[in-house]
Amino acid sequence: MASFLNVSAQPLPDQVKMNKFISELMAKMTLDEKIGQLNLPSAGDFTTGQTSSSDIGRKIREGKVGGLFNIRSVERIRNVQKVAVEESRLKIPLIFGMDVIHGYKSVFPIPLGLSCSWDMDLIEQSARIAAIEASADGICWTFSPMVDLSRDPRWGRVAEGSGEDPFLGGEVAKAMVRGYQGTDLTANNTIMATVKHFALYGAGEAGRDYNTVDMSRQRMYNEYFLPYKAGVDAGAGSVMAAFNEVDGIPATGNKWLMQNVLRDQWGFNGFIVTDYTGIYEMTAHGVGDLQTVTAMALKAGMDMDMVSEGFLLTLQKSLSEGKISEEQINTACRRILEAKYKLGLFDDPYRYCDSKRAETEIYTDANRMAARRTASESFVLLKNEGNILPLRKDAKIALIGPLADNRLNMCGTWTVAGDFEKAISVLDGIGMVTGKPELVTLARGTNVVADSLLESRIGMFGKPTGWDSRPAEIMIAEAVKAAEKSEVVVAILGEASESSGECSSITNIELPANQRELLKALLKTGKPVVMVLFTGRPLAITWEQENVPAILNVWFGGSEAGAAVADVLFGDVVPSGKLTASFPRNTGQIPVFYNHKNTGRPLPEGQWFTKFLTNYLDVPNEPLYPFGYGLSYTSFSYSDLKLSNHTMKPGESIDVSVKVTNTGKYDGKEVVQLYIRDMVGTTTRPVKELKGFQKIFLKKGETKEVKFTIDIEDLKFYNYDLDFVAEPGDFKVFTGGNSRDVLEADFVLTEI
């Protein structure tokens, strides 16, 4: 169930035939042409006619470019590929990459939101649709999935990952790779996946992007490495290096990381690409000048240099000085050529340039409906006091907030190809779903933040927040007036689209003070208030949890976000999302995550405060909302947890069963979660570890028995010597609807 065995479905090309082809090609290549294959500049979007006259066009003709990224459309890509295969000496095709992160034109929820669906089929489908659309626009390589484990919501790129748990992160990584690459990479509607950022990028100090990471190797192997390895085992064609250092050496130049771990231990045989200017940035880390760090990167195992052009500018000199070998250049070149071979580019360099596909396969009604359904499955109901939700479709609604009628901020961060003007706002969605837009009164209420300079920093990349220069008291008064005329207030609050993402770290993860003041004013009207929370990270919303009757967390749902929000608000879809990252009580509680370890003075779960135990004076240890948490319009009860045996020998397994009953008034879905605790180990073990989950559908009143199987692989971990072992002793099994509220049972793993 939980082992990281190789699950790749990729059929390997005829290895002998491929090796022969590439060896014969490389025998014809000059050293300059081999180095050229390692060069990945950013193209931007060429206009017709620019290719031949540009500097990149000249380099392509000279064989000094292996691929391009940030260029899209069949016409542009065909135009550039034509230079490579018709005007260069050896006619080697280019590979074209892009940041296709959570959809292409049909934008799906941000990855953190996707993970909260806990539905691997839906997640795989989102990547499959993204691959179909991107490949129809000429792209054959994506810089996704990002599988960095993160437990610090101050880090903006937490939005791009799958939360705090390595097992769940690994399952998502496999689903994304399968979705992008399908079962045949030579098919023109599949694209090559890139597992990134290897490694540990999500553990930067203080939540600052690109920052230093320092942790034990045991923690690397037991926690942070697992999602990367899962993506590699699923057959990902490429891996991207991280910006941060690992063990004091920048990842881009870290031979232990790239060679010893990735290639020797995990058997990765694809190619490794740097991140944007990753080689050049090693100079700022302080490990040498451009020539030095470039040689360091090549020897560490980097195959492709994104943007820095360090390979292009310095490898000849380093070779002549004996600092690198020609064999190292040949190895990197071969890996790039193999990737192109596996994509079928040598057979047909224009295989991704079918203009008819672009006309019929991008942003289709079917794809948009899939994005809408997926978004609704990702939303997490955090509170629903008095069953305010779902709303009546004939209710008079005051729709209030800076994002209530903002199409541009629905898609979230890293949506390079998205058409934001076509996105569905919440106002649009409510009108679509109810058919009664006249019952909605709209008021802005406040800006996203009170500081106009801060707002300008988060309104980037064509996603302005619509800054309103009116005084705060006037906007609040307008919102209160709208609320007083309504039956219910729906407050669309939280973050803007680019409040999270790359280089969007923050020090305070509470709701901005101006938004809280608006909420206070709305609550004073006495009208029921529903807070629809847009966010790319876990927020510390303790005050809101204590005071606002209903809270629906919707992340950033993609191009169909507003319609999906309305689907859930009015009960056409019953919410079923579960958190994949714990929500702290305040910023100072970070990091808080469910699979922590005990200290020698642990505070018993659910207690607070006891002097001289591990706790705070001011808040409990537990998060505001735990990992795996999420409510529904219905309710579920768990009973009859049973184990098929209470002892287990290596080679045996134990079946776990639990009954789940829908005890509420709606049909609904529930994510049944299985956790294990190794009670005694030669090194300390976490208090809980996710080892399985199933998302099930239950009609109201229905009971289902849910079964899991625990085998020896589920009990293994990396010990002090980094041996992957299962140690005899006592174990606990937990099942429930989140990591906190669980049933438990015991078993013993015996000696052989």
SVG drawing of the C-alpha trace seen along z (x, -y; Angstrom):
<svg xmlns="http://www.w3.org/2000/svg" viewBox="-37 -58 82 74">
<polyline fill="none" stroke="black" stroke-width="0.4" points="0.0,0.0 2.5,-2.6 5.8,-1.3 7.7,-3.3 8.2,-0.6 8.6,-1.5 5.1,-2.0 6.0,-3.5 3.6,-2.7 5.9,-4.1 6.8,-1.7 10.5,-2.0 11.6,-2.6 13.8,0.0 16.9,-0.7 19.3,0.8 17.8,-1.1 17.8,-4.4 21.4,-3.9 22.6,-3.2 20.8,-6.2 22.2,-8.6 25.7,-7.2 25.8,-7.6 24.4,-11.2 26.9,-12.1 29.8,-10.8 28.9,-13.5 28.6,-16.3 31.3,-18.8 32.1,-19.7 30.3,-23.0 27.2,-21.3 27.2,-18.9 27.5,-21.8 24.7,-23.5 22.3,-20.7 22.7,-21.6 21.6,-25.2 18.0,-26.2 17.4,-29.9 14.1,-31.6 12.5,-32.5 9.6,-34.6 6.9,-34.7 8.5,-35.3 6.3,-37.2 6.4,-35.8 9.6,-36.8 11.6,-37.4 13.1,-34.0 15.6,-34.4 16.8,-37.8 17.1,-37.2 20.2,-36.2 18.5,-33.0 17.7,-32.2 21.4,-32.6 22.4,-30.3 19.8,-27.7 21.3,-27.7 24.8,-27.2 23.6,-24.3 24.0,-26.2 20.4,-25.7 18.9,-22.4 15.5,-23.7 13.4,-26.8 10.8,-27.7 8.1,-30.4 7.1,-30.2 3.7,-28.9 1.4,-28.5 1.8,-26.1 2.7,-28.9 5.6,-30.2 6.9,-26.8 6.8,-25.5 8.6,-28.6 11.4,-28.1 11.6,-24.3 12.0,-24.9 15.2,-26.8 16.6,-23.9 15.7,-21.1 16.2,-22.9 18.9,-25.4 21.3,-23.9 24.0,-21.5 22.8,-18.4 19.1,-19.2 18.6,-18.2 15.0,-19.2 14.4,-21.5 12.4,-20.6 9.8,-23.2 9.0,-23.6 6.6,-25.7 5.3,-26.1 2.1,-24.2 1.4,-23.9 -2.4,-23.5 -3.9,-23.5 -3.2,-25.3 -6.0,-27.4 -8.6,-25.4 -7.2,-26.3 -7.7,-23.9 -7.4,-24.7 -3.9,-25.6 -2.0,-22.4 -2.6,-22.9 -6.3,-23.0 -6.1,-20.0 -4.5,-18.0 -7.4,-18.8 -9.7,-16.8 -7.9,-13.7 -9.1,-12.3 -6.2,-10.9 -8.3,-10.2 -9.4,-13.8 -5.9,-15.0 -4.6,-12.8 -7.4,-14.0 -6.4,-17.6 -2.9,-16.8 -4.2,-14.8 -6.3,-17.7 -3.4,-20.1 -1.2,-17.9 -3.7,-17.7 -4.2,-21.4 -0.5,-22.3 0.6,-19.8 -2.1,-21.1 -0.3,-24.5 3.1,-23.1 4.5,-22.3 6.0,-19.0 7.6,-19.5 6.2,-20.9 8.0,-22.1 5.5,-20.2 4.7,-18.6 6.1,-20.6 6.3,-18.1 8.1,-20.1 6.9,-19.2 6.3,-22.4 5.2,-23.0 5.6,-26.8 2.7,-28.7 4.7,-31.9 6.4,-30.5 4.4,-31.6 5.1,-28.5 3.2,-26.4 0.4,-27.1 2.2,-25.0 2.6,-21.9 0.5,-19.3 0.8,-20.2 2.6,-18.8 2.4,-15.0 5.0,-12.9 2.7,-9.9 -0.1,-12.1 2.4,-14.2 3.8,-11.1 0.4,-9.9 -0.3,-13.3 3.1,-13.3 2.4,-9.9 -1.0,-11.0 0.4,-14.2 3.2,-12.3 0.7,-9.7 -1.6,-12.5 1.1,-14.4 2.9,-11.5 0.1,-9.0 1.2,-5.6 3.1,-6.7 5.3,-9.7 5.6,-9.6 1.8,-10.4 1.4,-14.0 -1.0,-14.7 1.3,-13.7 4.1,-15.9 7.2,-15.2 6.9,-15.8 9.5,-17.4 9.6,-16.6 10.7,-19.7 12.5,-21.2 15.0,-18.7 15.4,-18.9 14.0,-20.3 13.0,-23.6 9.9,-23.9 11.9,-23.9 13.6,-27.2 14.4,-29.1 11.8,-31.7 9.6,-30.9 11.6,-33.1 11.9,-32.0 15.2,-30.6 16.5,-30.5 18.9,-28.1 17.7,-24.6 19.5,-22.6 18.2,-19.3 19.4,-15.8 19.6,-13.2 17.3,-10.9 14.6,-13.6 15.3,-14.0 14.8,-10.3 11.9,-9.7 9.9,-12.9 11.0,-15.3 12.5,-12.9 9.4,-10.7 7.3,-12.8 10.3,-13.3 11.0,-9.6 7.4,-8.8 7.5,-11.1 10.7,-9.5 9.3,-6.0 6.2,-7.0 8.5,-7.5 9.0,-11.3 11.3,-12.2 13.1,-15.0 13.9,-16.5 14.6,-20.1 17.2,-21.2 16.2,-23.5 17.5,-27.0 18.4,-26.3 21.5,-24.7 21.5,-21.2 24.2,-20.3 25.9,-23.6 26.2,-23.0 23.7,-24.6 21.4,-21.9 22.4,-22.8 26.0,-21.8 25.3,-19.1 26.8,-15.8 25.6,-13.7 22.1,-14.8 22.0,-14.4 24.3,-11.5 24.3,-9.4 20.7,-9.8 18.8,-10.6 20.7,-8.4 22.5,-5.7 20.0,-5.0 16.7,-5.8 17.8,-4.7 16.7,-7.9 17.7,-7.8 16.1,-11.0 17.7,-14.4 18.2,-17.0 17.6,-20.7 18.5,-23.7 15.9,-26.2 15.9,-29.7 19.5,-31.0 20.3,-28.3 23.9,-27.9 24.6,-31.6 23.0,-32.0 25.6,-29.7 28.0,-32.6 25.9,-34.6 25.9,-31.6 29.6,-32.1 31.0,-28.9 32.9,-30.4 32.8,-32.4 30.7,-31.4 33.3,-29.1 33.8,-27.4 30.1,-26.9 29.4,-25.8 32.0,-23.0 30.6,-22.2 27.1,-21.8 28.2,-19.6 30.2,-17.3 27.2,-17.2 25.0,-15.8 23.3,-18.9 22.3,-18.1 20.6,-21.3 21.3,-24.9 18.2,-27.1 19.1,-30.7 22.5,-31.1 24.4,-30.0 27.2,-29.0 27.7,-25.7 27.8,-27.6 30.2,-30.2 32.7,-28.3 32.7,-24.5 35.2,-24.7 37.6,-26.6 37.1,-24.2 37.7,-21.3 41.0,-22.7 42.1,-23.3 41.2,-19.8 38.5,-20.9 35.9,-18.7 36.0,-15.8 34.6,-15.4 32.9,-12.3 30.8,-14.4 29.7,-16.6 28.9,-13.6 26.8,-12.1 24.7,-15.2 24.3,-15.6 23.2,-12.0 20.5,-12.5 19.0,-15.5 19.0,-13.6 17.4,-10.6 14.6,-12.8 14.0,-14.1 14.1,-10.5 11.5,-9.4 9.2,-12.3 9.4,-11.1 10.9,-14.4 13.5,-12.7 10.8,-10.9 8.7,-14.0 10.0,-17.3 6.6,-18.9 4.5,-16.3 3.2,-18.9 2.4,-21.5 -1.0,-20.4 -3.0,-23.6 -6.3,-21.7 -5.8,-20.3 -5.3,-23.9 -8.6,-24.9 -10.6,-22.0 -8.8,-20.7 -8.1,-23.9 -10.5,-25.4 -13.3,-23.2 -16.7,-23.0 -15.8,-19.5 -12.5,-20.7 -14.1,-23.7 -16.7,-21.4 -13.9,-19.1 -12.2,-22.2 -15.4,-23.3 -16.1,-19.9 -12.6,-19.5 -12.7,-22.9 -15.8,-22.1 -14.2,-18.9 -11.2,-20.9 -13.1,-23.3 -13.0,-22.7 -15.9,-23.6 -14.3,-24.8 -17.3,-25.9 -21.1,-25.8 -22.8,-26.9 -26.5,-26.4 -26.3,-24.9 -26.3,-28.3 -25.1,-26.5 -26.3,-25.5 -28.1,-28.7 -31.5,-29.0 -31.4,-29.9 -34.1,-32.5 -32.4,-34.2 -31.5,-37.9 -27.7,-38.0 -25.3,-40.8 -22.2,-39.8 -19.3,-41.7 -15.6,-41.8 -12.7,-42.9 -12.7,-39.6 -16.5,-39.2 -16.5,-40.5 -12.8,-40.0 -12.3,-37.5 -8.6,-38.3 -7.9,-36.7 -9.8,-33.5 -7.1,-31.3 -4.4,-31.7 -0.6,-31.9 1.4,-30.2 -1.2,-30.4 1.1,-31.3 -1.3,-30.5 -4.6,-31.4 -7.1,-33.8 -8.1,-35.6 -10.8,-37.8 -12.7,-34.6 -12.6,-33.3 -15.9,-33.0 -16.1,-35.4 -18.2,-34.6 -20.8,-37.2 -20.9,-35.5 -21.2,-32.1 -24.0,-33.0 -26.0,-34.4 -25.4,-31.3 -26.4,-28.8 -29.4,-30.6 -30.7,-32.1 -31.6,-35.1 -28.7,-37.6 -31.2,-40.4 -31.3,-39.1 -27.6,-39.9 -26.4,-43.3 -22.7,-43.8 -20.4,-45.9 -16.6,-46.0 -16.4,-46.7 -12.7,-47.0 -9.5,-46.5 -7.5,-43.3 -5.0,-45.1 -5.0,-48.7 -1.6,-49.6 -1.7,-50.6 2.0,-49.9 1.6,-46.3 -1.5,-45.9 0.6,-46.9 3.1,-44.2 0.4,-41.5 -1.4,-42.7 1.2,-41.5 1.2,-39.4 -2.0,-40.9 -4.0,-40.2 -4.8,-43.6 -7.0,-43.6 -8.9,-46.7 -7.6,-49.1 -10.4,-51.5 -9.2,-54.8 -12.3,-55.7 -12.0,-56.0 -12.3,-52.8 -15.3,-54.0 -17.3,-54.8 -16.7,-51.4 -17.7,-49.7 -20.8,-51.8 -21.8,-50.8 -21.3,-47.1 -23.4,-47.4 -26.2,-49.1 -26.2,-46.2 -26.1,-43.7 -29.1,-45.3 -31.2,-44.8 -30.3,-41.2 -31.2,-37.9 -27.6,-36.6 -24.1,-38.1 -21.6,-36.2 -18.2,-37.8 -15.6,-37.1 -12.3,-37.7 -8.8,-36.4 -5.8,-36.8 -5.3,-38.0 -4.1,-35.6 -0.5,-36.7 -0.4,-37.0 1.0,-33.5 3.4,-31.9 7.0,-32.4 8.6,-35.3 5.4,-35.9 6.5,-35.1 4.8,-37.0 5.5,-37.3 1.8,-37.5 -0.6,-34.9 -3.7,-36.4 -6.5,-37.9 -5.6,-41.6 -6.8,-43.9 -9.0,-45.9 -10.8,-42.8 -11.4,-41.8 -12.9,-45.3 -15.3,-44.8 -16.3,-41.4 -16.9,-43.0 -19.2,-45.6 -21.1,-42.9 -21.6,-40.7 -23.0,-43.7 -25.9,-43.8 -27.2,-40.6 -27.5,-39.0 -26.0,-35.5 -22.5,-35.8 -20.7,-33.3 -17.0,-33.9 -15.8,-32.5 -12.0,-32.4 -9.7,-32.7 -6.1,-31.8 -3.0,-30.1 -1.8,-29.1 -3.1,-28.1 -4.2,-31.2 -4.4,-31.9 -8.1,-32.7 -8.7,-32.1 -10.8,-35.2 -12.9,-34.4 -13.4,-30.8 -14.7,-32.2 -17.0,-34.8 -18.1,-34.0 -20.9,-31.4 -19.8,-29.8 -16.4,-29.6 -15.8,-27.9 -12.2,-27.8 -12.0,-27.8 -8.3,-28.3 -8.0,-29.6 -10.3,-27.4 -9.2,-28.1 -11.0,-29.4 -14.3,-28.1 -13.9,-29.1 -16.9,-31.3 -19.3,-28.7 -17.8,-26.0 -18.1,-28.3 -21.8,-28.8 -22.3,-25.1 -21.2,-24.5 -22.8,-27.6 -26.2,-26.5 -25.8,-22.8 -25.6,-21.5 -22.3,-20.0 -21.9,-18.9 -18.4,-19.9 -15.9,-17.1 -12.5,-18.6 -10.1,-17.9 -7.1,-19.9 -3.7,-18.7 -2.0,-21.4 -2.8,-22.2 -4.1,-25.7 -2.1,-27.4 -3.8,-29.4 -1.4,-32.3 1.8,-33.0 4.0,-32.3 2.8,-28.7 4.5,-27.8 5.5,-25.1 2.6,-23.1 1.9,-19.7 0.2,-16.5 3.1,-14.0 5.4,-15.6 7.5,-13.7 7.1,-13.7 9.6,-15.4 10.7,-13.9 8.0,-16.0 5.0,-15.7 1.8,-17.5 -1.1,-15.0 -3.3,-15.6 -6.1,-18.0 -4.6,-19.5 -3.3,-23.0 -1.5,-24.3 0.9,-22.3 4.1,-23.8 7.4,-22.1 5.8,-20.2 6.1,-21.0 3.5,-23.8 2.9,-27.5 1.7,-30.0 -0.7,-31.7 -2.2,-29.1 -2.7,-25.3 -0.3,-23.1 -3.0,-21.9 -3.6,-23.7 -6.9,-25.6 -7.8,-23.0 -5.9,-19.7 -4.5,-17.9 -7.3,-15.9 -10.0,-18.1 -13.1,-19.2 -16.8,-19.4 -19.8,-18.5 -23.4,-19.4 -24.0,-15.9 -22.3,-14.1 -20.4,-10.8 -19.8,-8.4 -17.1,-5.8 -17.5,-2.5 -16.3,1.1 -12.6,0.7 -11.3,4.2 -7.9,5.8 -7.8,9.2 -4.9,10.1 -3.2,8.4 0.2,9.9 2.1,9.7 5.3,11.3 7.4,10.0 5.9,11.2 2.4,11.2 -0.3,8.4 -3.1,7.2 -6.5,6.2 -8.1,3.2 -11.8,2.5 -14.0,-0.3 -17.7,-1.1 -18.6,-4.6 -22.2,-5.8 -23.8,-8.9 -25.8,-10.1 -26.9,-13.4 -29.6,-14.7 -27.5,-14.8 -25.8,-12.4 -22.0,-13.1 -18.4,-12.0 -16.1,-11.3 -12.3,-10.8 -11.5,-7.9 -8.0,-8.1 -5.6,-5.5 -2.7,-6.4 -0.1,-4.3 2.2,-4.9 5.4,-2.9 5.4,-3.0 9.1,-2.1 12.0,-2.5 15.8,-2.6 15.2,-6.3 12.2,-8.4 9.1,-8.1 6.2,-10.5 3.0,-10.4 1.0,-9.5 1.8,-8.8 -0.7,-8.7 -0.5,-5.3 -3.8,-5.1 -7.0,-6.9 -10.2,-6.3 -12.7,-8.8 -16.1,-7.2 -19.7,-8.2 -22.5,-7.5 -26.2,-8.2 -27.9,-9.6 -28.4,-6.8 -26.0,-4.5 -23.2,-2.5 -20.1,-1.1 -17.3,1.0 -14.0,-0.5 -11.0,1.8 -7.2,1.2 -4.3,3.6 -1.1,3.0 2.0,4.8 5.6,4.7 6.4,1.8 4.0,-0.4 6.0,0.1 9.4,-0.7 11.5,-3.8 15.1,-5.0 17.0,-4.3 20.0,-6.1 22.2,-4.4 19.7,-5.2 18.8,-1.5 15.2,-1.1 13.8,1.2 10.8,2.4 11.5,3.0 9.6,5.5 7.4,4.0 4.1,2.4 2.1,0.4 -1.1,-1.6 -3.6,-2.0 -5.9,-5.0 -8.9,-5.6 -11.1,-8.6 -12.2,-11.6 -9.2,-13.7 -5.9,-13.2 -7.3,-14.2 -10.7,-12.5 -9.9,-8.8 -10.6,-5.3 -7.6,-3.2 -6.4,0.4 -3.1,2.2 -1.0,4.9 2.5,6.2 5.2,6.8 7.0,9.9 10.5,11.2 10.9,13.4"/>
</svg>
